[in-house]
Amino acid sequence: MAILYPDVMNDLTVAQQRFEAGCVQYLAEFQGSPVPAGGVAQLVVTLQNTVNAPARLAVRCVLPRLRGRLRRRAEPLFSLQESVLRLVLSEGEAGQVIVPVGVSPETPPGSYAFAVHVEAVTHASAERARPESSENQALGLEIGPPQGLGIVQFLSWGYEARRKAEQSVSLEVVAGAAQEEQDLSPRYVSAWTPDHWSVVVRARTELNDRRLHVMSDLSPPRLFVDLLKESQSVYKEVGLQLDMGEAIFVAKMLTYTTSYFMRELPWQECLLVPMLAYALSEELPTIDVRQIVTGVGYPHVVELAVAQAFFLIRRTLGRSPWQVAEQRALRDLILQCQATGAKLPVEFLYLPLILGGVVVAHDLAMEGEDVLQSLDRLAAAKNKRAEAFADPELAEINDVFEELLTRQVAA
């Protein structure tokens, strides 16, 4: 029997409902739709090989069938550099084909149906390495959409694959004008191969061997102190000198997330295995797990905390002030600034980490802490940044901050 590989598609896109052609699962979608006439749309086809052998693919994009006067046009409304792409996915490989579609300036606003046809063949001796469906194991996990977090490999978000060789994909076009000529070259981006999995298996084994010791070492009081110090250092490097009130609530949110993921054995893997795998791949020592969490694993704690903070804010307010795409873009920006040292605007530290820290202010009170005093310190720290928050575009952040603060002071 073949080794079973994890689902990766749900990390790349929302793929709980997907299609299967031959030995490959796929899902096509237009990113950034609607697109203005005269622009370029990005057709993304997410692919996942389901067998333990290479798969040969042909991905064909069929332009919309036009009707009436549009059908009689001499010039096409949409253009492709290549309508058929041929590629080979290695054993268990997952990735994305990105096909730029040129949209003529003459294209009337409306919805246009493209067809994406996928053919896949493999060796006759190939064995199935991924099932046609998977149960959602993340029910009850208090976190936003998992895409980009790298955790669906350890905790399946569930999916069903329907056998179908062709998918219809709609593109919304709005009014626009001719733009500068853009590159229409399609490309393939590999996201996962079994080579990624081998180090994960080692990390899993190490975690299982040391789980009891790790749990005692990651107690909230110890984590809070280390994460507070690390946060002050990290954000100083991106141009933010944190007031102690701000640092406390960043550390609260990060500590809350870490402790939350330590509650259940499967959740622990989502938190710790990516960190241990990175340390092993870089040949770093893995004896002190707390040091890994607050050191090389700090970016992973941040991305999980960002996703959880948005979830907690939405649940507390009973509404979602920010769209999922905005949440994902903000998470990517924070991580990019941390990785490169680029300046991070202070409002993007408040949204969502400090706001999330306010939500959990009482849930994560440290021994001897006066939570109301901590909230007062945070309010005073934000007042010192009045100039930065004076931009009318930041009104939503200001309003949510005041609402959450008022709730916690009254709690």
Backbone hydrogen bonds in HBPLUS format (Angstrom, degrees):
<---DONOR---> <-ACCEPTOR-->    atom                        ^
c    i                          cat <-CA-CA->   ^        H-A-AA   ^      H-
h    n   atom  resd res      DA  || num        DHA   H-A  angle D-A-AA Bond
n    s   type  num  typ     dist DA aas  dist angle  dist       angle   num
A0005-TYR N   A0129-ALA O   2.84 MM 124  5.77 159.8  1.88 152.8 158.0     1
A0011-ASP N   A0008-VAL O   2.89 MM   3  5.37 153.3  1.96 114.7 123.6     2
A0012-LEU N   A0009-MET O   2.95 MM   3  5.14 132.4  2.19 101.7 115.0     3
A0013-THR N   A0009-MET O   2.95 MM   4  6.20 152.7  2.03 159.2 167.1     4
A0148-GLY N   A0011-ASP O   2.83 MM 137  5.31 137.3  2.02 129.0 140.9     5
A0160-GLU N   A0016-GLN O   2.83 MM 144  6.12 144.9  1.95 150.4 157.6     6
A0018-ARG N   A0160-GLU O   3.08 MM 142  6.31 170.5  2.09 165.2 165.0     7
A0162-ARG N   A0018-ARG O   2.96 MM 144  6.36 164.3  1.99 139.8 140.9     8
A0019-PHE N   A0026-TYR O   3.01 MM   7  5.34 168.4  2.02 165.3 166.4     9
A0026-TYR N   A0019-PHE O   2.78 MM   7  5.34 157.9  1.83 141.1 146.7    10
A0020-GLU N   A0162-ARG O   2.87 MM 142  5.78 141.5  2.02 139.1 135.6    11
A0164-LYS N   A0020-GLU O   3.02 MM 144  5.82 146.9  2.13 134.7 145.1    12
A0021-ALA N   A0024-VAL O   2.86 MM   3  5.50 161.1  1.89 167.1 165.3    13
A0024-VAL N   A0021-ALA O   3.09 MM   3  5.50 167.0  2.10 130.1 133.7    14
A0050-THR N   A0023-CYS O   2.89 MM  27  5.56 168.3  1.91 171.0 167.5    15
A0025-GLN N   A0048-GLN O   2.91 MM  23  5.10 167.0  1.93 151.0 149.7    16
A0048-GLN N   A0025-GLN O   2.89 MM  23  5.10 138.4  2.07 151.1 151.9    17
A0027-LEU N   A0046-THR O   3.01 MM  19  5.26 135.5  2.22 140.8 150.1    18
A0046-THR N   A0027-LEU O   2.86 MM  19  5.26 160.2  1.90 156.9 150.9    19
A0029-GLU N   A0044-VAL O   2.97 MM  15  5.50 146.4  2.09 146.6 157.3    20
A0044-VAL N   A0029-GLU O   2.84 MM  15  5.50 174.1  1.84 169.3 167.6    21
A0031-GLN N   A0042-GLN O   2.97 MM  11  5.60 160.4  2.01 167.4 166.3    22
A0035-VAL N   A0172-GLU O   2.91 MM 137  6.42 153.4  1.98 161.1 163.2    23
A0174-VAL N   A0035-VAL O   3.05 MM 139  6.14 156.6  2.11 135.2 141.2    24
A0039-GLY N   A0036-PRO O   2.95 MM   3  5.49 146.4  2.06 141.7 142.6    25
A0037-ALA N   A0174-VAL O   2.87 MM 137  6.11 148.6  1.96 163.2 167.2    26
A0038-GLY N   A0103-VAL O   2.89 MM  65  5.21 131.5  2.13 115.2 130.2    27
A0103-VAL N   A0039-GLY O   2.92 MM  64  5.47 160.2  1.96 169.3 162.9    28
A0041-ALA N   A0101-VAL O   2.84 MM  60  5.01 158.8  1.89 152.6 149.0    29
A0101-VAL N   A0041-ALA O   2.73 MM  60  5.01 160.8  1.76 152.5 156.5    30
A0043-LEU N   A0099-VAL O   2.94 MM  56  4.96 165.7  1.96 141.7 140.0    31
A0099-VAL N   A0043-LEU O   2.73 MM  56  4.96 174.4  1.73 157.2 159.1    32
A0045-VAL N   A0097-VAL O   2.82 MM  52  5.07 165.2  1.84 152.2 157.4    33
A0097-VAL N   A0045-VAL O   2.89 MM  52  5.07 164.1  1.92 146.1 146.8    34
A0047-LEU N   A0095-GLY O   2.83 MM  48  5.45 175.6  1.83 161.9 163.1    35
A0095-GLY N   A0047-LEU O   3.03 MM  48  5.45 155.9  2.09 141.9 147.5    36
A0049-ASN N   A0093-GLU O   2.86 MM  44  5.41 177.1  1.86 163.2 163.5    37
A0129-ALA N   A0050-THR O   2.59 MM  79  5.36 175.4  1.59 147.9 148.1    38
A0130-ARG N   A0050-THR O   3.14 MM  80  4.84 128.5  2.42 140.0 130.0    39
A0092-GLY N   A0051-VAL O   3.18 MM  41  5.86 136.9  2.37 174.3 173.0    40
A0052-ASN N   A0127-GLU O   2.96 MM  75  5.70 146.2  2.08 153.6 164.5    41
A0055-ALA N   A0089-LEU O   2.79 MM  34  5.15 158.4  1.84 151.0 158.6    42
A0089-LEU N   A0055-ALA O   2.85 MM  34  5.15 158.0  1.90 155.7 158.2    43
A0056-ARG N   A0121-VAL O   2.88 MM  65  5.42 159.1  1.92 162.3 165.0    44
A0121-VAL N   A0056-ARG O   3.04 MM  65  5.42 153.3  2.12 145.0 153.2    45
A0057-LEU N   A0087-LEU O   2.81 MM  30  5.37 174.1  1.81 173.2 171.5    46
A0087-LEU N   A0057-LEU O   3.19 MM  30  5.37 152.7  2.27 129.3 136.8    47
A0058-ALA N   A0119-GLU O   2.95 MM  61  5.24 145.8  2.06 148.2 152.5    48
A0119-GLU N   A0058-ALA O   3.01 MM  61  5.24 155.3  2.08 146.9 154.3    49
A0059-VAL N   A0085-LEU O   2.80 MM  26  5.15 165.8  1.82 153.7 157.8    50
A0085-LEU N   A0059-VAL O   2.85 MM  26  5.15 162.7  1.88 143.8 149.4    51
A0060-ARG N   A0117-HIS O   2.81 MM  57  5.03 172.1  1.81 155.9 158.5    52
A0117-HIS N   A0060-ARG O   2.81 MM  57  5.03 168.0  1.82 153.3 156.7    53
A0061-CYS N   A0083-SER O   2.84 MM  22  5.25 160.4  1.87 154.8 161.4    54
A0062-VAL N   A0115-ALA O   2.75 MM  53  4.96 171.5  1.76 157.3 159.3    55
A0115-ALA N   A0062-VAL O   3.10 MM  53  4.96 164.2  2.13 140.4 144.8    56
A0071-ARG N   A0068-GLY O   3.11 MM   3  5.56 134.9  2.32 107.5 118.4    57
A0072-ARG N   A0069-ARG O   3.10 MM   3  5.37 137.9  2.29 102.8 113.9    58
A0073-ARG N   A0070-LEU O   3.26 MM   3  5.43 166.5  2.28 108.2 111.2    59
A0104-SER N   A0077-LEU O   2.78 MM  27  4.95 176.1  1.78 154.4 153.1    60
A0079-SER N   A0102-GLY O   2.99 MM  23  4.91 147.5  2.10 132.5 138.5    61
A0102-GLY N   A0079-SER O   2.95 MM  23  4.91 152.2  2.03 149.5 149.3    62
A0093-GLU N   A0090-SER O   2.98 MM   3  5.26 170.1  1.99 132.5 132.6    63
A0094-ALA N   A0192-TRP O   2.93 MM  98  5.09 153.8  2.00 140.1 144.9    64
A0191-ALA N   A0094-ALA O   2.80 MM  97  5.60 162.0  1.83 142.9 145.6    65
A0192-TRP N   A0094-ALA O   3.05 MM  98  5.09 145.5  2.17 149.4 143.3    66
A0096-GLN N   A0189-VAL O   2.91 MM  93  5.29 156.3  1.97 142.3 149.2    67
A0189-VAL N   A0096-GLN O   2.85 MM  93  5.29 163.0  1.88 150.8 156.2    68
A0098-ILE N   A0187-ARG O   2.81 MM  89  5.41 171.5  1.82 166.7 169.6    69
A0187-ARG N   A0098-ILE O   3.04 MM  89  5.41 154.3  2.11 144.6 152.8    70
A0107-THR N   A0104-SER O   3.03 MM   3  5.41 166.9  2.05 117.6 119.9    71
A0110-GLY N   A0173-VAL O   2.95 MM  63  5.36 150.5  2.04 136.7 143.1    72
A0173-VAL N   A0110-GLY O   2.87 MM  63  5.36 170.9  1.88 161.2 164.3    73
A0112-TYR N   A0171-LEU O   2.93 MM  59  5.21 157.8  1.98 141.4 148.6    74
A0171-LEU N   A0112-TYR O   2.82 MM  59  5.21 154.1  1.89 145.1 153.8    75
A0114-PHE N   A0169-VAL O   2.78 MM  55  5.13 170.3  1.79 158.0 154.5    76
A0169-VAL N   A0114-PHE O   2.79 MM  55  5.13 164.4  1.81 144.3 149.4    77
A0116-VAL N   A0167-GLN O   2.84 MM  51  5.27 163.0  1.87 155.7 161.6    78
A0167-GLN N   A0116-VAL O   2.89 MM  51  5.27 158.6  1.94 145.9 152.0    79
A0118-VAL N   A0165-ALA O   2.85 MM  47  5.40 162.7  1.88 158.4 164.4    80
A0126-ALA N   A0123-HIS O   3.04 MM   3  5.45 167.2  2.05 117.8 121.5    81
A0161-ALA N   A0132-GLU O   3.01 MM  29  5.46 134.5  2.22 155.3 169.0    82
A0134-SER N   A0159-TYR O   2.90 MM  25  5.22 155.1  1.97 146.7 147.7    83
A0159-TYR N   A0134-SER O   2.93 MM  25  5.22 148.6  2.03 131.7 137.1    84
A0137-GLN N   A0156-SER O   2.75 MM  19  5.35 157.0  1.80 150.4 158.3    85
A0141-LEU N   A0138-ALA O   2.98 MM   3  5.43 163.7  2.01 136.0 137.7    86
A0143-ILE N   A0141-LEU O   2.98 MM   2  5.80 125.4  2.29 110.5  94.7    87
A0144-GLY N   A0307-ALA O   3.27 MM 163  5.07 146.2  2.39 105.6 115.4    88
A0149-LEU N   A0146-PRO O   2.93 MM   3  5.55 162.6  1.96 148.3 148.3    89
A0154-PHE N   A0151-ILE O   2.98 MM   3  5.55 154.7  2.05 114.6 121.7    90
A0155-LEU N   A0151-ILE O   3.09 MM   4  6.30 142.4  2.24 146.5 157.8    91
A0196-HIS N   A0193-THR O   2.88 MM   3  5.66 145.9  1.99 124.7 132.0    92
A0197-TRP N   A0194-PRO O   2.92 MM   3  4.90 124.8  2.24  94.9 110.2    93
A0198-SER N   A0194-PRO O   3.18 MM   4  6.51 142.2  2.33 153.8 161.7    94
A0200-VAL N   A0197-TRP O   3.07 MM   3  4.94 117.9  2.47  92.3 108.5    95
A0201-VAL N   A0197-TRP O   2.91 MM   4  6.21 151.6  1.99 155.1 161.9    96
A0202-ARG N   A0198-SER O   3.27 MM   4  6.59 153.1  2.34 140.3 146.8    97
A0203-ALA N   A0199-VAL O   2.96 MM   4  6.21 154.8  2.03 142.9 149.9    98
A0204-ARG N   A0200-VAL O   2.83 MM   4  6.06 155.9  1.88 151.9 158.5    99
A0205-THR N   A0201-VAL O   3.04 MM   4  6.22 159.6  2.08 146.3 151.4   100
A0206-GLU N   A0202-ARG O   3.02 MM   4  6.28 158.6  2.07 148.2 153.8   101
A0207-LEU N   A0203-ALA O   2.96 MM   4  6.20 158.4  2.01 148.7 154.4   102
A0208-ASN N   A0204-ARG O   2.93 MM   4  6.18 165.1  1.95 154.8 158.5   103
A0209-ASP N   A0205-THR O   3.00 MM   4  6.16 153.7  2.07 148.2 155.1   104
A0210-ARG N   A0206-GLU O   3.20 MM   4  6.33 136.3  2.40 140.3 150.7   105
A0210-ARG N   A0207-LEU O   3.15 MM   3  5.28 133.4  2.38  98.5 110.9   106
A0214-VAL N   A0210-ARG O   2.96 MM   4  6.11 159.5  2.00 159.4 166.1   107
A0215-MET N   A0211-ARG O   2.95 MM   4  6.18 158.2  2.00 156.0 160.7   108
A0216-SER N   A0212-LEU O   3.35 MM   4  6.61 157.7  2.40 145.8 150.1   109
A0217-ASP N   A0213-HIS O   3.11 MM   4  6.28 144.9  2.24 143.8 153.8   110
A0217-ASP N   A0214-VAL O   3.13 MM   3  5.08 121.7  2.49  93.6 108.6   111
A0218-LEU N   A0214-VAL O   3.10 MM   4  6.26 129.7  2.36 146.5 158.4   112
A0223-LEU N   A0219-SER O   3.02 MM   4  6.20 169.6  2.03 161.6 164.9   113
A0224-PHE N   A0220-PRO O   2.81 MM   4  5.85 164.6  1.84 158.4 162.0   114
A0225-VAL N   A0221-PRO O   3.38 MM   4  6.56 166.0  2.40 145.7 147.5   115
A0226-ASP N   A0222-ARG O   3.26 MM   4  6.48 170.3  2.27 152.9 155.6   116
A0227-LEU N   A0223-LEU O   2.76 MM   4  5.84 166.7  1.78 162.2 166.4   117
A0228-LEU N   A0224-PHE O   2.90 MM   4  5.93 148.5  2.00 145.0 153.1   118
A0229-LYS N   A0225-VAL O   3.21 MM   4  6.42 164.7  2.23 146.5 149.7   119
A0230-GLU N   A0226-ASP O   2.96 MM   4  6.16 163.6  1.99 149.2 154.3   120
A0231-SER N   A0227-LEU O   2.89 MM   4  5.86 153.7  1.96 138.9 146.2   121
A0232-GLN N   A0228-LEU O   3.10 MM   4  6.34 161.0  2.14 148.7 153.0   122
A0233-SER N   A0229-LYS O   3.14 MM   4  6.41 156.6  2.19 146.5 152.7   123
A0234-VAL N   A0230-GLU O   2.80 MM   4  5.99 168.9  1.81 157.3 160.3   124
A0235-TYR N   A0231-SER O   2.98 MM   4  5.96 173.2  1.99 153.4 155.7   125
A0236-LYS N   A0232-GLN O   3.17 MM   4  6.03 133.7  2.39 130.4 141.3   126
A0237-GLU N   A0233-SER O   3.34 MM   4  6.60 144.0  2.48 140.8 148.7   127
A0237-GLU N   A0234-VAL O   3.15 MM   3  5.39 128.5  2.43  98.6 111.0   128
A0240-LEU N   A0235-TYR O   2.72 MM   5  5.19 153.4  1.79 158.0 153.7   129
A0239-GLY N   A0236-LYS O   3.19 MM   3  5.19 154.7  2.26 109.1 108.4   130
A0344-LEU N   A0238-VAL O   3.04 MM 106  5.64 158.4  2.09 154.0 150.2   131
A0246-GLU N   A0243-ASP O   2.98 MM   3  5.22 119.2  2.36 103.1 117.9   132
A0247-ALA N   A0243-ASP O   2.91 MM   4  6.22 164.6  1.93 159.6 164.4   133
A0248-ILE N   A0244-MET O   2.93 MM   4  6.05 153.4  2.00 148.4 154.3   134
A0250-VAL N   A0246-GLU O   3.04 MM   4  6.34 150.7  2.12 154.2 163.1   135
A0251-ALA N   A0247-ALA O   2.97 MM   4  6.09 167.8  1.99 149.2 153.0   136
A0252-LYS N   A0248-ILE O   2.86 MM   4  6.07 140.9  2.01 137.5 149.3   137
A0253-MET N   A0249-PHE O   3.17 MM   4  6.25 162.9  2.20 138.0 141.0   138
A0254-LEU N   A0250-VAL O   3.04 MM   4  6.34 165.5  2.06 154.8 158.8   139
A0255-THR N   A0251-ALA O   2.85 MM   4  5.85 159.6  1.90 146.0 152.2   140
A0256-TYR N   A0252-LYS O   2.81 MM   4  5.91 158.6  1.85 149.3 155.9   141
A0257-THR N   A0253-MET O   3.05 MM   4  6.22 165.2  2.07 148.6 151.9   142
A0258-THR N   A0254-LEU O   3.04 MM   4  6.22 166.8  2.05 147.7 151.4   143
A0259-SER N   A0255-THR O   2.89 MM   4  6.02 170.0  1.90 154.4 157.3   144
A0260-TYR N   A0256-TYR O   2.77 MM   4  5.87 150.8  1.86 147.7 157.0   145
A0261-PHE N   A0257-THR O   2.99 MM   4  6.23 163.1  2.02 155.0 157.5   146
A0262-MET N   A0259-SER O   3.18 MM   3  5.06 138.2  2.36  93.1 105.1   147
A0263-ARG N   A0260-TYR O   3.11 MM   3  5.53 165.7  2.13 114.5 118.2   148
A0267-TRP N   A0264-GLU O   3.09 MM   3  5.23 117.5  2.49 100.2 115.8   149
A0268-GLN N   A0264-GLU O   2.96 MM   4  6.25 143.0  2.10 152.3 163.6   150
A0268-GLN N   A0265-LEU O   3.15 MM   3  5.14 125.3  2.47  95.8 109.7   151
A0270-CYS N   A0267-TRP O   3.04 MM   3  5.13 116.1  2.47  96.6 111.8   152
A0271-LEU N   A0267-TRP O   3.20 MM   4  6.59 147.7  2.31 147.7 156.1   153
A0272-LEU N   A0268-GLN O   2.81 MM   4  5.93 177.5  1.81 163.9 163.4   154
A0273-VAL N   A0269-GLU O   3.01 MM   4  5.03 145.5  2.14 123.7 134.5   155
A0276-LEU N   A0272-LEU O   2.93 MM   4  6.17 169.4  1.94 164.1 167.0   156
A0277-ALA N   A0273-VAL O   2.79 MM   4  5.86 160.7  1.83 156.5 162.3   157
A0278-TYR N   A0274-PRO O   3.06 MM   4  6.16 154.8  2.13 138.6 144.9   158
A0279-ALA N   A0275-MET O   2.97 MM   4  6.25 162.5  2.00 150.7 155.7   159
A0280-LEU N   A0276-LEU O   2.85 MM   4  6.06 160.2  1.89 151.1 156.4   160
A0281-SER N   A0277-ALA O   2.90 MM   4  6.06 159.4  1.95 147.5 153.4   161
A0282-GLU N   A0278-TYR O   2.99 MM   4  6.18 141.8  2.14 145.5 155.3   162
A0284-LEU N   A0279-ALA O   2.76 MM   5  4.88 174.2  1.76 152.3 151.7   163
A0283-GLU N   A0280-LEU O   3.06 MM   3  4.84 158.7  2.10 100.6 106.5   164
A0292-ILE N   A0288-ASP O   3.16 MM   4  6.56 145.3  2.29 140.8 150.7   165
A0292-ILE N   A0289-VAL O   3.03 MM   3  4.89 116.7  2.44  91.1 107.2   166
A0293-VAL N   A0289-VAL O   2.85 MM   4  6.18 160.7  1.89 157.0 161.2   167
A0294-THR N   A0290-ARG O   3.04 MM   4  6.23 160.2  2.08 146.8 151.4   168
A0295-GLY N   A0291-GLN O   2.85 MM   4  5.61 107.2  2.39 131.6 147.5   169
A0295-GLY N   A0292-ILE O   3.23 MM   3  4.94 151.6  2.31  94.7 103.1   170
A0297-GLY N   A0292-ILE O   2.64 MM   5  5.42 147.3  1.74 169.3 165.8   171
A0298-TYR N   A0295-GLY O   3.03 MM   3  5.29 165.3  2.05 112.5 117.1   172
A0300-HIS N   A0297-GLY O   3.06 MM   3  5.40 122.8  2.40 106.9 121.0   173
A0301-VAL N   A0297-GLY O   3.11 MM   4  6.47 155.0  2.18 153.8 161.5   174
A0302-VAL N   A0298-TYR O   2.94 MM   4  6.23 158.1  1.99 155.7 161.9   175
A0303-GLU N   A0299-PRO O   2.96 MM   4  6.27 161.4  2.00 149.4 153.2   176
A0304-LEU N   A0300-HIS O   3.07 MM   4  6.24 159.9  2.11 148.6 153.7   177
A0305-ALA N   A0301-VAL O   2.85 MM   4  5.98 155.7  1.91 147.4 155.2   178
A0306-VAL N   A0302-VAL O   2.81 MM   4  6.03 152.8  1.88 154.2 161.0   179
A0307-ALA N   A0303-GLU O   3.22 MM   4  6.35 164.8  2.24 140.3 144.0   180
A0308-GLN N   A0304-LEU O   2.91 MM   4  6.16 153.6  1.98 146.9 155.0   181
A0309-ALA N   A0305-ALA O   2.74 MM   4  5.80 153.8  1.80 146.2 153.8   182
A0310-PHE N   A0306-VAL O   3.17 MM   4  6.39 165.0  2.19 153.0 154.9   183
A0311-PHE N   A0307-ALA O   3.38 MM   4  6.57 153.0  2.46 135.1 142.2   184
A0312-LEU N   A0308-GLN O   2.89 MM   4  6.19 162.0  1.93 156.1 160.2   185
A0313-ILE N   A0309-ALA O   2.86 MM   4  6.05 159.8  1.90 154.8 160.5   186
A0314-ARG N   A0310-PHE O   3.02 MM   4  6.15 164.2  2.05 145.5 149.8   187
A0315-ARG N   A0311-PHE O   2.98 MM   4  6.23 161.0  2.02 151.0 156.4   188
A0316-THR N   A0312-LEU O   2.91 MM   4  6.01 158.6  1.96 147.1 153.1   189
A0317-LEU N   A0313-ILE O   2.95 MM   4  6.07 165.1  1.98 154.5 158.2   190
A0318-GLY N   A0314-ARG O   2.85 MM   4  5.64 138.2  2.03 140.9 152.0   191
A0326-GLU N   A0323-GLN O   3.02 MM   3  5.22 119.9  2.40  99.9 114.8   192
A0327-GLN N   A0323-GLN O   2.97 MM   4  6.34 154.0  2.03 152.0 160.1   193
A0328-ARG N   A0324-VAL O   2.92 MM   4  6.19 162.6  1.95 156.0 159.8   194
A0329-ALA N   A0325-ALA O   3.00 MM   4  6.13 159.0  2.04 143.3 149.3   195
A0330-LEU N   A0326-GLU O   2.95 MM   4  6.09 154.9  2.01 146.5 153.1   196
A0331-ARG N   A0327-GLN O   2.95 MM   4  6.20 159.6  1.99 149.5 155.2   197
A0332-ASP N   A0328-ARG O   2.99 MM   4  6.22 160.5  2.03 149.6 154.6   198
A0333-LEU N   A0329-ALA O   2.95 MM   4  6.16 151.0  2.03 141.6 149.9   199
A0334-ILE N   A0330-LEU O   2.97 MM   4  6.23 164.5  1.99 156.4 158.8   200
A0335-LEU N   A0331-ARG O   3.12 MM   4  6.33 168.2  2.14 151.1 154.1   201
A0336-GLN N   A0332-ASP O   2.85 MM   4  5.96 153.3  1.92 145.8 154.0   202
A0337-CYS N   A0333-LEU O   2.93 MM   4  6.12 162.9  1.96 153.3 157.1   203
A0338-GLN N   A0334-ILE O   3.03 MM   4  6.26 158.6  2.08 147.1 153.2   204
A0339-ALA N   A0335-LEU O   2.94 MM   4  6.11 150.4  2.03 144.0 152.0   205
A0340-THR N   A0336-GLN O   2.94 MM   4  6.07 151.1  2.02 150.5 157.7   206
A0341-GLY N   A0337-CYS O   2.72 MM   4  5.25 142.9  1.86 145.2 151.8   207
A0348-PHE N   A0345-PRO O   2.96 MM   3  5.74 150.4  2.05 122.2 129.9   208
A0349-LEU N   A0346-VAL O   2.93 MM   3  5.26 161.5  1.97 112.2 118.0   209
A0350-TYR N   A0346-VAL O   3.25 MM   4  6.71 154.3  2.32 151.5 158.1   210
A0351-LEU N   A0347-GLU O   2.90 MM   4  6.08 158.7  1.95 141.9 148.6   211
A0354-ILE N   A0349-LEU O   3.22 MM   5  6.48 160.8  2.26 144.0 148.3   212
A0355-LEU N   A0350-TYR O   2.94 MM   5  5.71 161.3  1.98 155.5 152.1   213
A0356-GLY N   A0352-PRO O   2.69 MM   4  5.77 155.8  1.75 155.7 163.4   214
A0357-GLY N   A0353-LEU O   2.83 MM   4  6.07 147.8  1.93 141.1 150.8   215
A0358-VAL N   A0354-ILE O   2.91 MM   4  6.25 142.9  2.05 146.9 156.3   216
A0359-VAL N   A0355-LEU O   3.16 MM   4  6.53 152.2  2.24 144.1 150.9   217
A0360-VAL N   A0356-GLY O   3.20 MM   4  6.56 149.9  2.29 148.8 155.8   218
A0361-ALA N   A0358-VAL O   3.16 MM   3  4.91 164.9  2.18 105.9 107.9   219
A0364-LEU N   A0360-VAL O   2.99 MM   4  6.01 142.8  2.14 159.2 163.5   220
A0369-GLU N   A0366-MET O   2.93 MM   3  5.29 163.4  1.96 135.1 135.2   221
A0373-GLN N   A0370-ASP O   3.00 MM   3  5.29 121.2  2.36 102.4 117.3   222
A0374-SER N   A0370-ASP O   3.01 MM   4  6.41 150.8  2.09 150.0 159.2   223
A0375-LEU N   A0371-VAL O   2.90 MM   4  6.22 155.3  1.96 152.1 158.7   224
A0376-ASP N   A0372-LEU O   2.96 MM   4  6.21 149.5  2.06 141.2 149.5   225
A0377-ARG N   A0373-GLN O   2.97 MM   4  6.25 153.5  2.04 145.7 152.6   226
A0378-LEU N   A0374-SER O   3.00 MM   4  6.30 152.5  2.08 146.3 153.7   227
A0379-ALA N   A0375-LEU O   2.94 MM   4  6.19 162.4  1.97 149.7 154.2   228
A0380-ALA N   A0376-ASP O   2.95 MM   4  6.18 157.8  2.00 149.2 155.0   229
A0381-ALA N   A0377-ARG O   2.94 MM   4  6.15 150.5  2.03 142.7 151.1   230
A0382-LYS N   A0378-LEU O   2.91 MM   4  6.22 157.7  1.96 155.2 160.5   231
A0383-ASN N   A0379-ALA O   3.02 MM   4  6.24 151.5  2.10 143.3 151.3   232
A0384-LYS N   A0380-ALA O   3.20 MM   4  6.49 140.5  2.36 140.1 149.2   233
A0385-ARG N   A0382-LYS O   2.89 MM   3  5.13 145.6  2.01 104.3 115.3   234
A0386-ALA N   A0383-ASN O   3.18 MM   3  5.16 140.9  2.34 115.8 112.2   235
A0388-ALA N   A0385-ARG O   3.02 MM   3  5.41 117.2  2.43 107.2 121.7   236
A0389-PHE N   A0385-ARG O   3.16 MM   4  6.48 147.3  2.28 152.1 162.0   237
A0390-ALA N   A0387-GLU O   3.29 MM   3  5.19 165.9  2.31 103.3 106.4   238
A0394-LEU N   A0391-ASP O   2.87 MM   3  5.55 163.8  1.90 123.2 128.8   239
A0395-ALA N   A0392-PRO O   3.13 MM   3  5.34 159.8  2.17 114.6 115.1   240
A0398-ASN N   A0394-LEU O   3.07 MM   4  6.40 165.9  2.09 158.4 162.3   241
A0399-ASP N   A0395-ALA O   2.86 MM   4  6.06 162.0  1.89 153.8 158.6   242
A0400-VAL N   A0396-GLU O   2.94 MM   4  6.11 164.9  1.97 151.9 155.9   243
A0401-PHE N   A0397-ILE O   2.88 MM   4  6.03 160.2  1.92 151.4 157.5   244
A0402-GLU N   A0398-ASN O   3.02 MM   4  6.26 165.5  2.05 150.6 153.8   245
A0403-GLU N   A0399-ASP O   2.96 MM   4  6.18 157.6  2.01 148.0 154.7   246
A0404-LEU N   A0400-VAL O   2.89 MM   4  6.05 168.7  1.91 155.6 158.2   247
A0405-LEU N   A0401-PHE O   2.88 MM   4  5.97 161.8  1.91 151.9 157.8   248
A0406-THR N   A0402-GLU O   2.94 MM   4  6.01 162.5  1.97 145.4 150.3   249
A0407-ARG N   A0403-GLU O   3.08 MM   4  6.29 157.7  2.13 144.7 150.6   250
A0408-GLN N   A0404-LEU O   3.05 MM   4  6.30 158.2  2.10 150.1 155.3   251
A0409-VAL N   A0405-LEU O   2.92 MM   4  6.12 156.8  1.97 155.3 161.6   252
A0410-ALA N   A0406-THR O   3.13 MM   4  6.21 150.6  2.22 143.6 150.9   253
A0411-ALA N   A0407-ARG O   3.08 MM   4  6.15 117.2  2.49 132.9 148.5   254
